[in-house]
Structure formats: C-alpha cells, structure tokens
Amino acid sequence: MQTFDPVYSQLNGINLIEASAGTGKTYTIATLVLRLLLEQHLDIQQILVVTFTESATAELRDRVRHKIVEALAHLNADFYGSESIAVKPDETLSAILAQQKNTALCRKRLEKALHHFDEAAIYTIHGFCQRMLLENAFESGILFGTELLKDQTDLLEEIVLDFWRIHFYPDTDPQFLDYLMGRGYGPEKLTKFLRGKLGQAFLKRIPELNTESSTELPDKDAEADLLQAYITAFEEMRQSWPVVEVQVMKLLLQHPDLSRNKYRITSLQNWQVAMQQLCALAHPPIQVFEKFAQFTNNKLQEGTKKNGQTPEHVFFDLCDSVLETREALLEAYTQRELWLKHQLFDYAEAEFKKRKHALHQQSFDDLLQNLYFALVGEHGAALAEAIRKQYAAALIDEFQDTDPLQYAIFQHLFPADAQQAHSLFLIGDPKQAIYSFRGADIFTYLSAANDAHQRYTLDTNWRSKAALIAAVNQLFGRENPFLLEEIQFRPVNAPQSASKKSITKKPSAAMTLWFTERAAARQKDKKPIDKKWAKRFLPERVAGEILRLLNESDNGAEEAVMAGDIAVLVRSNQQAIEMQAALQQHRIPSVLYSRESLFASHEVVEMLHLMAAILEPWHERRLRTALATDLLGVDGNALEALADQEAVWERWLFSFQHWHERWHQHGFIQMFRNLLQQQHIAERLLQYPDGERRLTNLLHLSEVLQQASTQPQRGMHQLYQWLAQQSQQRPDDDVYQLRLESDAAAVKLVTIHKSKGLEYPVVFVPFAWDGLLRAGKDEICVFHDRDNAQRMLDLGSEDLQAHQNQAEHEEQAENLRLLYVAITRAKHHCYLVWGAFKDAQTSALGHLLHGSDTNIIQTPDTELRQDLDRLAANSQGCIQVNDLPQANVQAASYYPVNLEQQPVLEARPFSGKIPLPWSFASFTALVVAEVHTQQNNAQDNSEYQVDERLQRTGETSSGIATGETKQVDGSLSLIEETGHGNTPHPAFLFPAGANAGNFLHELLEHLNFNRWQADNDPGLFLHLLQAYGFAEELEAALYQWLDAILNTPLEQAENTAENNGEMPLTLAQLNNQQRLNELEFYFPLAKINTRGLYQILHPVWQQHWSKTFAMPPEFPPLEGFMMGFIDLVFEWQGRFYLVDYKSNRLGEDIADYHQDRLLAAMQEKHYLLQYHIYTVALHRYLQQRIADYHYDTHFGGVYYLFLRGMRPDLGADYGIFQDRPELELIEQLSEYFGQE
C-alpha cells in the first residue's frame, strides 16, 4: 500500500485511502475537493461528499469552504501583487496552486464554487438517499410527500403485540406455552430479537426455512404423540412416588456405595422436597426442578463409587422414562420455536412495509433500501445514469462505518468497470470501525478494499507528539494486533514539527501503564481481582493523579495542564458517573459526554412527578410528591410542617392550579418557563455538585417535551403518557442523547464511542482491562461467514454454539479497535490500567500485552509484570510501567479554585413599568392577588388565573379564635342536652384541610340527594375514601354526617309554615333533574379595581349587616373575563337558588357554627364578595334561558352551607348562611363588570 500524495495522486477510478488516527482525513477530503474543482473543472454541485452524521457533515462543509477561500485568497494575492497575506499557504496548497497554468481561470472556478456553495452536495448517507429518491421520483417509484419516520419503536412494538396475539393466544397448547414462558418469551423478548435486524437486505437467516411451505411445517401429530408419551410417563412416576418415597429416600440416604460428594445428605433432603412438589402437580410441567436427573439410573451410575454397586429401584426407571420423553418433546418444541422465530421475522418484515406504506412513512433504513431496490429494479439503469450525470465525483467519508447495503448503492452508481469515467474515493480507517451496534460492517470495508483500483495510506500523525506516536506503534506492533488478518497495523510517522515538551514537572514517558498487583487489591494468587474493588478504587486513583497533574501545572511544568485538557475515556455511562463522583471528592470540575439517553436520567423521573401534580393539582399525594423533588426542594421536615401551615399549603395549591391553567391555555413550554423562573429551579439545582448536569438535562427535556407536544392528538395527559413511555423504552436517537453541560475548564468524561473524532492533551483509559463479552450469550446471534463475508443471523441452528464463538471473536476484535480509538485520542500523554482483573483474559489490552494464548488469571503477577517491562524497554523510553498509585491522602487534596478570576455579576435595576395584560379573572384570583399585591403591585396578572374549583382549598380553619366562651343566644344548654358536647359529632371526626374539601365536593356532586341510600353506587363512598387517601373506617361516620347534611332544613320551620304550611326545604328533597352541579360561567369583564368594588358594595353591606365592613381584597386592576364554578344551582317551586359548600373547620364545638359566627367567617374569607359575583353570573345565565325572567320572581337566594355545622335537630340557625341580594345591587355590579 503506497502513501497518498495529495498533490500528485491520480483522481480517476476507485481509490481507497486508509487514514489512521490523526493523519488528516478531513484535510485530505478538502484538498481532494479543491483538486477536483481545479484539475477536472467540476462545479461544486458535481462533487458528492458523503459522511455518516449531521455534525460531521457540518464540519466537512466548513472545512471544504475554508479550503476554497484559502486557495482563492492566495490566487488573489498573487494576481493583485500583494506582498503578504494573513496566513501563508501550507506546502500542499502551494504545490497544488503551482500546478495551475491559468490562474485567472482558477480564480473564476473557485469564485463560482463559493457563489454556489449553498448547493454543495455534502450530505449524510441518509440525506443523499432521500434527495436522490425525491429528485428521481419517477425512476425510483417513491410516492411524493412521504413522511420520514425517525423512531420506529412504537410501530415495532405494535407489530410485535399483534404477532403475540395471533400466535400465542389461540389454539396454542398449554405445554408449549409453558415451554416458551420458561424460556422468557414475551413481547419484550420478541422486540429484542427484531431490534436492529429488520430491513437488512444482506442479512441472511439460518437455518433456512420457508414458513409458507406446507412441507416444512412442524408435524403437529408427531408432536402430540410425544406430548402424550411424556404425560403417560409423568403420570406413572407421579402415582408411584407417594408409595415408594420412603423406600427410595432410605435407599439413597443409606446406600454405602453412593459418593457423598455427589449425593450429599442435605442435597438429597432438598431433592426430596422438590420431588414431592413435582409429583403433587396434576399436569406434567415442561420445566422440572434442576436436579431431577439425579434420580435417573445414568446419574446414579455416575455417582457410584469405583467398583461399587449402583442403587436400583423401579422408580429410577420411571424417572428415566420421564427424562427421555421430556427431552424428545423438548427437541420437537425447539424446532417449533425455531419455526416461530422465522414466522416472527417474516411477519414483521411484511407488516413494517405494509403499515409504513399505508401511512406514507419511511424510516432511515427504508431510504437506503428504497434507493438500492430502485437501482436494481426495472428502471435502475436509467436512475443510475441520471445520478452519474449529476455527480462526476464522490468522496465517501468514514467508510469503515459503511454496511453492505450502502456499499452496494455506490457499486451500482460507480461500477468498477467504468474506472476512468468517474472518481470515487473511499476514505476511512478499518482500525476505527467501532459502530457495529448501528449496523456498520467492517467486512464490507474489507471487501471494498479488494475492489479498489488504487489503495493508499496516510502515514503522518499530525495530532500526537512523537513519543506518544512511538508508544502506540510499539503497543500495536505485535503480530495480528486486531485479530483479523485483513486489518494490519502500519506504523505512522511524527511530523518534524511535533512537540517534545513535557506536561509534567519531571520528564516522563508519553504512555504510562499502571500495574495493579493482586496483593494491592487484597486478592490471592491465581485469583482474579474483583470488579467491585476496581469499581471502588480505580476512579479514586485516577482522580488523585489528575489532581497531581493540575497541581504540578501550577508549579512550573513546561506546558500547563488545565482541567479542560484532560479526558477520562470509559465504556459505559455508569463508569463515567463513578469517575465523576471521585473527581468531586477532590473538587475537580468535570463534564460528562455520553451516548446515554436523556430518558434514563433522574430529571425525567422528577419531571413525571411534577407533571402528574400539575395535571391534577387537587390530588394531595401527587402534589406532595412533586414538592419533595429536587426541582421544588421541599425537604421532609418542611413537607410534614405543611399539615399545620395552612396558608403555605394554600399558596402551593394555587401555584399548581395556575401552572395547570397556563399549560392548558398557552402550552407546555410557557408554563414550564414560568415555573422555572418563579421557583428559582436553576439556582436550586446549581447548588448540587452535579448541578450543571442536572440543569442541562432539565432544559433539554423541556425542549423535547415542547417538540413532542406539537404532535397531533397530544394534549396534556397524552404528553405525560408519552414521557412515561419514553422513560421505559429509552429510544436510541441522537436527539435524545445527553447534551454536554459545559466543557469550560472541566475534565471530560467521555464514552469511547463518543470520543471518536475528538482529541485531548491527556487521556486516561482506566477500564481497558475489562474484556466482558456479550455476543456469545445471546439466544440468537449475528456473525459473518468467513468464506464470503456474508452477514448471518443464526436463529437456532445446530451450529449455534460455533457461531456464538465466532460472534465473540468479532466482538473481541471490535474491542481492540475501540482501544485503538481510545489511545489515539491523546496528544501528549495516555494512562492505562492493567492487572489480572476478572474478564481481563478476553480484553483487548490483554491481547496486546500478553497475547491471546496466555492464561492471565493463572499467570503470576511477576510474569505479567515482566511482559510489561519488556514492552517498556523496547519503546526507547516512550512507555513506562508503574505500580498503581496509592490513594491521595494529603491534607491539601483539593483542587484550588481561583475565585479572583471569577467575574462578579450584578443585575441591572429595572425601572420600567410592565403594562397589565388582558386576562381571565376569578374570585380566587382576587383573593390570591391580595397576597401578591403586597409583594409586587406590578406582578403579571396572568399569575392569578386560578380555577375557581380550588377555592375550596381555603376551607380549613377560618382563623376565628377558639378560646372564646362558646355561648350563643343561650343555646349552650340546648347543645349539651342533645349530647353534642359529650360525644364528638362525625363532622368533627372527619379530617380537615384542602383534601377533605375536595373529597366532600366530589361526593356531593355525584350523590343522588333524594334517594342517596337507595340509588347511589354502594361502592362510591369506599372508592372516594381510597382515592383521596382517607381511612375506610371513616365510612360509617361519613354516612351519619351526610344524613345530617341532607336533612338539615335550609330555612326556619316557622317561616316555612307561615308561608305555605309545608315542611322546610332540605337538600334531600331535591332530585337530579332539579340540580346543576359545578356550573361553569364566563362573562366579559371591563377594567375593575378594588376601589370601584368598595364604592358599590360598602354602603349596601353597612346598611344590610349594621356594621362596618373592610374593603374587598386588594388586587391590581383587571380586565378580560370573569370565570368561576358554582357548586350547585337548584330549582325549587319555580325559583333558582345558588349553593356553595364549605368544609371549613371553624372550631371544635357546634356553637362555632351559629349564624352570628358564620357572618365573621364570611367576611374573613371574602365569601360575601364571592356570592355577589356568583349571583351576577347566575342572574345573567337565567336571563338567557328563561323567556319571561325576572329577578324577584325567579331568583330564590344564596345558601352557603358550612357542612360541619349542619344538624337536623338544630335547624337553619347552625351551619347555614342565607342571603338574597337586592336586584338594584346586582344590576349595579353587573353594569360595573361590563357588557353582557
């Protein structure tokens, strides 16, 4: 393989360029584009550049444009005679420009390229396919207006559930279902089978089965015979066991020739219990207990001492029969299971195509498949020719991450037999092929390498210093370093200008190997070091070394190392979290880069709690859970204290209702931004050690939720359900990956996959010893046929074990490539940790240090250390081997933060005025505004748009003094005589508070008053008690209290008798047709204020109640709509009455509920204002619905029912406040509120 010359290498044909880490791959692509523009006279639109991610596409566009601008600048400088330009051209650019004879024409071409650069064909592979399908819709046969489906998770699960219902519910015998359940089958397992394996045109399933062929169907008759044989054998054994149990166990327990290592007394006793349980079953299970075979003749023979006599009994023969018939049945079920897997894939493939076609959708994989099948279809030749006319040259970046389908597309577009007609450059590095989990296929790259007309390599590493380059060359310089013979390691050179400065105070090698002795990890020889020890101590040692480097930099190192210069590369997000915790112990700032899903974060859990409370702000338990989150920060003590702090609890209730209304009216993001600012959530989260991470996740999540909320049919509850679903599924989408919180002056914690393409001065790779392999443990496995590189999916062939071993081999080979990527991210220094850790035998680092044949766990530490020392000795000082450092226990083991460099920020005072907006108002808003107005008269009035239904949350204590003498009109003796003073009434036994108020309102809303004991759902009381978190024992007391409420007269008996001689009106007399529950109203509201209401109401109240009343609640001017909910409107004898339920606990004695006391409560809670607003609303309502309506004729009055004081025997004097405002006052208020 020859070295690529960016100036003189030819441009035609298929060219493969192997670009090792740091050798300038992107620079080479930009240079090739420049040469194609200048030498082949192509337009920028004729050069196709394809890469694999959006970020890489953006970088390529920037680099290509910069190269054109740079070249044009130098041509212009020469043309206009400038003596100098800002940046001198590098040697390559100078050589390319020197080859051009007509510089004026070159300038025009480059100027044209810049002018049309927005049309430059630089795409992701999926973007390219989509564009080709749309631009050539007739040739490709693709429908217009097809939606791109970014996440197929929902569709996949829908298809799997349908398959499950079709194949597992009807006509499936219980034994086969038992077999499948025992093997963990369910929709989740089927989904796992399919994920990442559908839509793979070049994935071959084995063993091959035709599920549509009747000749290959499982033989159900033969299977039934096997099942019957098993049932017969099991039944004989089951019936025999109770008869022979004592004989069998005595024989096994006392037989002198049985090995007690295999047939221990305690084990036999356990097996006896298991056999008892098995034989107690009426039907034979497919899964028998683990040691059942110990009762068979074969196992007994194995467990007999040498030259001993094997125990014999007819029961053992029966067990043999059970085992043999069961194994025969299991073999048949295994074949049926295999058939089922094939059916699953066939069904899913067909349904995916059919359902997406019906919905006019296509996925990213569909883009590739559709273009490929269009190219090989009837009009394929015309389509390929059209694309070739459009693009005369193509450069495929990151080609090691291609797959068979992608390469097949480019093979059809740029065939090898047309080598001189077009230019095709395949640029990549097989040593960095690490994305097999995304479908990337290294074997496709290796096949393409054989198709290339020219193969080149880039041999100079421009990233790392010379010593580190030499260290990497030494580490990977062994035979077959990447396990695959086709991938060779070619040493790269360092440029002459490579830095030789040291980042430490004392000169040290560029690569450090920390060797961990078993003794240091408290482990014995020939035993592996426990991973739990590594998980606990390695992050601590790495953090200590980072602290040392940072402190040395402050004390005279040649090149100062800042925290932002250091990266710790890990395999999993959990390792990164553990590393971050260790750094926090030393107060070293760090930032987490990860492919971890946002939906796996703690912030999603907290957001779900918060959303649940906002959706149902009257649900006390959900609200308390939301308050306990880190977002709102109410600790346990404060949460408990809320039970006694009614005013604080009410403010929280009002806040949650306000957020509910804001979400409903203005959307999620407006609500959340308001909540974020109002509750100072950012400030609260930033107080945590990982505060930046938390805040970044939260803001990212809010954006994702806002985007999701814009989808059709996704209201408030649907958005909550969507988030809950995503938290379970955690879709693998770049949009949902954790974002970087801040990388300023912080150690980077990065997964190796995420680090590809990045570079850092100092790199730590503390977990490279972990060689845990997962591919061989999968029930189905993907591997490659080494004869033809065909990608295979084994669903359960006879060679499954061999194929699993092959899959493990491929996984180990990719782990070696991952290690190469990790080490080559370093510019100056790289740290590795090694030792005889568990799973080190199959690790990539173990292969490089000791070879695959060495048994690392059984090899003494001294010999392992010798291998490392030999490697260091041959590196000429580029590699050093040290013992794992001890923990940093110095007194000053904290990273100092230079507070003097931190700018002092100060908010600019706001002196302007914010105009009040048009808004919705309510009685509750007026009351809440009174508190807020005292704090900030300029507060946005939209803060007070609170649902009237939560007015009931104020129904706790009225604040009336309870230490007064409870003597009202001489009625104390009456109370004591009736027993109210001795035994607490159920009304006083029932809990107080907002939750109780909500409960009572909902109960009364759903109750049939006049037949409440006969017609109502008998489970209603218990259901509501449970829903609101009250004890079920309260049901009896509730019945008694409710009976009192419904049968208490609403008017004095003497008044009723004088008028019409009828019984006094009670709620129990009302049927459902006479009631309107929770009547909602809206009416237009002109600009109103406190003074205006006072001028209207005060004179009337003073005259009516014969005392001076305070002003209505202070509130800012309001304009817009007045809204509210009236608990009950009922009709009685042609008149309409307004009712509001109050569950306030005014005191512990019935005297506290006398009418004289109620007036004080009505004033204190501003209920007088409330019922006047409600009366205006009902007055307007009746005007619109009754043709000959007149207030004096049709409006009966207002009842405020204080439920805890209602007693049938005490009449309307207790617990009932009644009024009927004059028509003149209501019309005056209605006019003040504005036009109807």
NUTOR-667335 format. One record per residue (C-alpha): x, y, z. Coordinates in steps of 0.1 Angstrom, whole numbers, plus 5000, padded with zeros to 4 digits. Layout:
<atoms>
XYZ/...
</atoms>
This chain:
<atoms>
500050005000/501550334989/501550665007/498950904994/500251214977/497651494980/499251684951/500051424925/498051104932/495551044904/491951134908/490150884885/488850544893/488050384927/490650494953/490750374989/492650585014/493350435048/493650735072/494950625106/494150835136/495451195135/496651175099/494551445085/491551275069/489351585068/492251795055/492751535027/489051545017/489051925015/492251904994/490751654970/487651874965/489952164956/491851954931/488651824915/487552184911/490752304896/492051994877/488951824865/487052154860/484052034880/481452254896/480952234933/477452084927/479151794908/481251674937/479351444961/480751424996/479051175020/479651115057/477650955084/476551215110/475051565109/477951705129/480551555106/478551705076/478652045092/482452015098/483151905063/481152185048/483152435069/486552275061/485852255023/484652605021/487652725042/490052545018/488452714988/488653055005/492252995014/493252894979/491353194964/493053434988/496453324977/495553334940/494253694945/497353794964/499553674935/497253844910/497054184927/500654184937/500254174974/503454124992/501953925020/498653775032/497353695067/498353325065/500953175043/499852865024/500952525035/503252325013/500452114998/498352404988/501352594974/502252284953/498652244940/498352614930/501752594914/500552324890/497852554876/498852734844/495852964840/495453124874/492753364862/490553074851/491252904885/490153214903/486853214884/486252854891/486852904928/484753224929/481953024912/482352744937/481952994966/479053164949/477152834946/478552674978/475052654993/474352394966/477452194975/476451824977/477751745012/475351505028/474851235053/474350895036/470650905045/470351265033/471851165000/469550874995/466451085004/467551354979/468051104951/464650944957/462851274957/464751424927/464251104907/460751004920/459550864887/462650644882/462650534918/458850484921/458750664955/455550844965/455751224970/455051365004/456351065023/457051145060/460451055074/459950835105/462850895128/461850655155/460250315147/459950195183/456150245186/455550075152/457849785161/456049735194/452649745178/453649485153/455149255180/452049285201/449949185171/452148885164/451948785200/448148795199/448048605167/450448325175/450348295213/446648325223/444548105201/444947725197/448347715215/448747405237/449547485274/452647275274/454247465245/453247795262/454847665294/457947595274/458047935259/457348115292/460147915308/462548055282/461448405290/459248465260/457148775259/456649085237/459849235252/461948945241/460448935206/461149305203/464749245213/465048975186/463949215159/465649535170/468449635146/467849325124/464949435102/465349605069/468749445064/468749335027/472049155030/471448975064/470948605058/468948405083/469948055092/468847775093/466847855062/463147785065/460247855042/457347945066/454947945037/455747595026/453447325039/456147055036/458347235062/455647295088/456147135122/454546785124/451746855150/450646495150/454146365159/454446645185/451146535200/452346185203/455546295220/453446505244/451146205252/454245985259/455546245283/452246285301/451945905304/455545865318/455046155342/451646015355/453245685362/456045845381/453646085399/451445795411/454445585422/456245845443/453845855473/454045475475/457845435472/459045775486/460245625519/461945325502/463745545476/464945805501/466145545525/468045375497/469745695486/470445825521/471945495534/473545335503/477245275511/478445295475/477045635466/479545925465/478646175492/480246445472/477646405445/474846275467/475146485499/472646415527/471446785528/471146785490/469146465490/466746615515/466246925493/465746705462/463146505482/461146825488/461446925451/460246575440/457246605464/456246935449/456746805413/454646495419/451846705436/451146865402/448146745383/449646815349/453246755338/455247075336/457847125309/460247275334/461247025361/463447105390/467147145383/468446825400/465646595387/468246395367/469846285400/467046035403/467845865369/469945555365/472545735344/473345995371/473245735399/475845535380/478045845377/477645905414/478545545424/482045485439/484545295418/483844915419/480644995439/477144875432/474745125418/471445155437/468445005418/464745075421/461845075397/461245445405/464645525389/463445355357/460245575358/462445885361/464445765331/461245745311/460146095322/463546245313/463746065279/460146155268/460646515281/463846555261/462246425230/459346665235/461746955241/463546875209/460246905190/459447225208/462847365199/462147305163/458747465167/460347755185/462747795156/459747805132/458148065154/461248295152/461248275114/457548355114/458248655136/460848795112/458648725081/455648885097/457549185110/459249255076/455949235058/454049445083/456649705085/456449765048/452749745046/451949975075/454550235067/453350245031/449750295043/450850585065/453150725037/456150695060/459650575056/462550525080/466250595076/466750225067/463950255042/465850535024/468750305018/466650015008/464350214985/467350364966/469050024964/465949844951/465350134927/468850094913/468449714908/464849744896/463349784862/464350144858/467650104877/469950174848/468250504840/468250604876/472050524880/472850714848/470851024860/472751024892/476150984875/475351274852/474651484883/477851374902/481051324884/483051254916/482151114950/484151104983/482850875010/484050975044/484250735074/483950445050/484950195077/481450255091/479550155059/477349845056/476749615027/473649805015/475350135014/478350004995/476049824971/474450154962/477850314954/478850004935/475850054912/476450424908/480250404903/480950054889/484549924888/484449864851/483950234844/487050334863/488150614841/484750784838/484250894874/486250954906/485350764937/487350804969/486650574999/488250735029/488350565063/490350355088/489449995095/491250025128/488550265139/485450065129/483650065162/479950115153/478649765147/475749825170/474550075145/474849825116/478349925105/480149625089/483949615089/483849315065/482149535039/485149775041/487549485037/485649365006/485549714991/489349734996/489749444972/487649634946/489649954947/491950034918/494450214940/495050174977/496750454997/497650525033/498250855052/501450795071/501951105093/500151165126/499651545130/497851515163/500151355188/503751425200/506451205186/506951005218/503250915221/503250815184/506150585190/504450435221/501350355200/503450205173/505149985199/501949875216/500249775184/503349655167/502849285176/501749015152/498049035142/497149315167/493549345156/492748965155/491548995119/494448935095/492949165069/493449465093/497149545096/498749795117/501050025098/503350245119/502850615113/505450895115/505551215135/506051545117/509351715121/507451995140/505951765166/506151905202/508651755226/507751955256/506651765288/503351835305/504751735339/507451895360/509751595356/510251445322/508251125318/507250875292/504350955269/502450645278/502050515314/500950165323/499750135359/500149775370/497849655397/499249375418/496749125433/498249185468/497349555465/493849465456/493749215486/493448915463/495248575463/497548445435/495848285406/492548455415/491148745395/490949095410/487349165418/485549415397/483849565428/487349655441/488249815407/484950005406/485550145440/489350225439/490350295403/488350615399/489850735432/493450665420/492750835386/491351135404/494351155426/496751155395/494651425378/494951635410/498751585409/498951695373/496852005379/498852105409/502152045391/500952265363/500552545388/504152485400/506252515369/505552235343/506752305308/503252315294/500552395319/497752135321/494352275328/491352065338/489852105304/492951945288/492151605305/489751335293/488851005310/487550755284/485150485296/482850225280/479650295299/477850595314/477850425348/481750425347/481650795339/479350865368/481650685392/484550875378/482751205383/481951115419/485751055425/486651385410/484051565430/485751435462/488751645452/486551935439/487851895404/485352015379/484251765353/481751735325/480051425311/479951335274/477851025268/475550845244/473250775274/469650855267/468151165283/465150945292/467350745316/468251055337/466951135371/465451455358/462851255337/461651085369/461351425387/459551585356/457051295357/456251365393/455951735386/453751695356/451451455374/450851715401/450251995376/447751775357/445751705389/446551995413/443751885437/445451545442/447251585475/449651295474/450851385439/451351735449/453351635480/455451405458/456251695434/457151925463/459651665475/461551655442/464951835439/463252075414/461052225441/463252135470/460852095499/462551875524/460851615546/460651845577/459052125557/456751885540/455551755573/455152105587/452752195558/450052005576/449952285602/450852575578/447552615560/448452945544/451652805529/449752495517/447152705501/449752915482/451252595468/447852475457/447152805440/450552785423/449952435409/446552535397/448052845380/450552625362/447752385352/445852675336/448852825319/449852485304/446252435292/445952785277/449452865265/451252535260/453852335279/456952555274/455352875286/454152705317/457452545324/459552865318/457253045342/457652765368/461452765363/461753135370/459153165397/460552875418/464252955411/464852605399/468152685381/469652845412/468552545433/469952285410/473252455406/473852425443/474352045438/477851915429/476451795396/474252095392/475252185357/474551835345/471051845362/470152185347/471352085313/469251765314/466251965326/466452235299/467051965272/464051775285/461852085283/462752135247/461951765239/458651785256/457752105238/458551945205/456551635214/453551855225/453251995190/452251655176/448551595167/446351455194/448951505221/447251705249/448451745285/447651395296/448951245264/452251435268/452651285303/451950935290/454450985261/457151085285/456450785308/456650555278/459950705266/461450665301/460750295297/461850245261/464750495260/464950525222/468350545206/468150875188/470851145186/468251405196/467751225229/471351185238/472651365269/473951705260/477151855271/476552085301/479752285299/483352195289/484952515302/487952435325/486552085333/487751725330/485951555302/484351215310/483651055276/482550725263/484950585238/482350575211/481550945217/485251045217/485850935181/487051225161/488051425192/491451485208/492751575242/496151655256/495951405284/493851085282/493150825310/491750485300/491250325334/488950025323/490749885293/491349565313/487549475312/487049215285/483549115292/482048975260/478248975254/477748845219/478148475228/475448495255/472648595231/470048335221/470248445185/473548585172/474848785143/478248685128/480048675095/480748385072/484548405069/484448245034/482448525018/481948785045/478248735043/476448875074/474448595090/471748575117/471548245134/468148185150/468947845164/470947625140/472847315150/476047515148/474747795171/477547745196/480247775170/478548085156/478348235190/482048175194/482548355161/480448645172/482548665204/485748665183/484348955162/483349145194/486849105208/488249225175/486049535178/487149595213/490749605201/489649875176/487850055205/491150055224/493050195194/490450475192/490750555229/494550565230/494950775198/492751055212/495751165233/498051435221/500751435249/500151155274/498050845278/497450645310/496350275310/495450045339/496349675339/496349375361/494749035365/491249165368/488148955362/487548915324/490949055316/491648725297/489448835268/490249205270/491849395241/494649525263/495449165274/495849055238/498249335231/500349295263/500448915266/498948755235/495748555233/497448235244/498448345279/496248255308/496348585325/494548475357/496748175362/499948365354/501748515385/501948885388/505748875384/505448725350/502748965339/504949255351/507849115331/505849135298/505049495306/508649575314/509849425281/507349635262/508649945280/512249855274/511649825237/509850155235/513050365240/511550555269/508150625253/506350375277/506750345314/505350095338/504450205374/502650045402/499050165407/499350485428/498150485463/495250705473/495951075476/495551125514/497351455516/495851725538/495651965508/494051715484/491651965469/491852135436/492152515443/489652735425/490853075417/487953295428/489853615418/489353525382/485653485386/483753795374/481353955398/477953975381/475354225392/471754255378/470854585362/468054755382/464754765363/463055095364/460355055338/456754965341/455154655327/451554715314/448954485328/447754235302/444154135293/443453815312/441053575329/439953675364/438153485392/437153525428/440153305438/442453525417/441253835436/441953665469/445353535459/446253875443/445754035477/448853855490/450953905459/450054275455/451554345488/454854205475/454754345439/452054565426/453454535391/453154155391/451854005358/448153955364/448253625345/449753485376/446253475392/444353275366/443353005391/440552765387/437552855410/437152495419/440252525441/438652795462/437552505483/441352465492/440852765516/438252565535/440352485566/440452705597/438853045594/441153185619/438453265644/439653245679/438752915696/439553025731/436353225734/433353125756/431052935733/427753095744/425453205716/421953335725/421753105754/421852795732/424752625750/422352435773/420452305743/423652175728/424651995760/421251845764/421251695729/424651535736/426751735713/429051845740/429851485752/430351265721/432151425691/429851455661/431151275629/431651615613/434351685638/435951345635/436451385597/439951535588/440251905579/442152055550/442052105513/442051735506/438951695527/437251985509/437951835475/436551495487/433351635501/432751845470/433151545447/431051325469/428151575469/428451635432/427951265424/425351195451/421551155444/420251365472/416651245475/417450875472/421050875484/420850555504/418950355477/420050465443/423750555447/426550325440/427350135472/431050145464/431150525459/432050615495/434850355497/436150445463/436350815471/437850755505/440650535489/441150785461/441751075485/443850875509/441350855538/440850555561/438050325552/436950325588/435550675583/432750535561/430250485589/430850835603/430650975568/427150815564/425950975596/427351315587/425951305552/422551215566/422751525588/423751755558/421051635535/418251655562/419051985578/416452255570/417752535548/415052775563/413552825597/410552595602/408252875615/408953085584/408052805561/404952715580/403753075579/404253095542/402752775529/402452525557/404852285541/407852105555/411152315555/413252275524/416252035527/418751905502/417251555505/414151685488/415951775455/416151525427/418851525400/416651705375/416452005398/420252035401/423152185381/426452075396/429652275392/428052535369/430952695350/430553055339/432453315319/431453675313/433253975298/435054195324/435654565319/438554715338/437854685375/439754765407/439454745444/438255105449/435455065424/434054745441/434354915475/432255215464/429454985452/429454725480/430354905512/427255125516/424954825510/426854595533/426954855560/423254915558/422354545555/424654405582/424554705605/428354715609/431454855591/433054605567/436654615554/437354685518/437354395494/440654215489/443354445474/444154345438/445654505407/443354635380/441754355360/440354335325/439254045303/436853775315/435453675349/435253305353/434253055380/432352745391/429252745412/429052435434/425252385430/422352565414/418952415422/415352485413/412652475439/409052575433/409952785403/412852965419/416552915414/419052905443/422852925445/424652695469/428352685479/429652405501/432152505528/434052235547/435952495569/436652385604/435652695624/436052535657/435552215677/432152305690/428752335673/428452695688/431252805664/428752745635/425952965647/424753225622/426353505642/429753335640/429253255603/429053615594/432553675607/433853375587/432053505555/433853845560/437253705568/437353475537/435753745515/432853505508/430453805507/432253925476/432253575462/428453515463/427753865448/429953775418/428253435416/424853595418/425653835389/426753525369/423653325377/421453635370/422953665335/422653295330/418953285338/418253595317/419453405287/417453085294/414053205308/411853395284/409953595310/412753605335/412553845364/415053855393/412453895421/410353615407/412953355397/415953415419/415453255453/418753345470/422153225482/423052945506/426552905520/426452565537/429152515564/428952135563/430452075597/427752275615/424652135598/422351945622/418651855615/417751895652/419252245654/417652375622/418852655599/420452855627/423552645626/425852595596/423752785571/424353135558/421553275537/421053595518/419253735488/420954055474/418754325462/418154355424/419454705423/422854605438/423154305414/422454525384/424854785396/427554525399/426754375366/426954715349/430354775366/431654445354/430854545318/428654445289/426954105289/
</atoms>
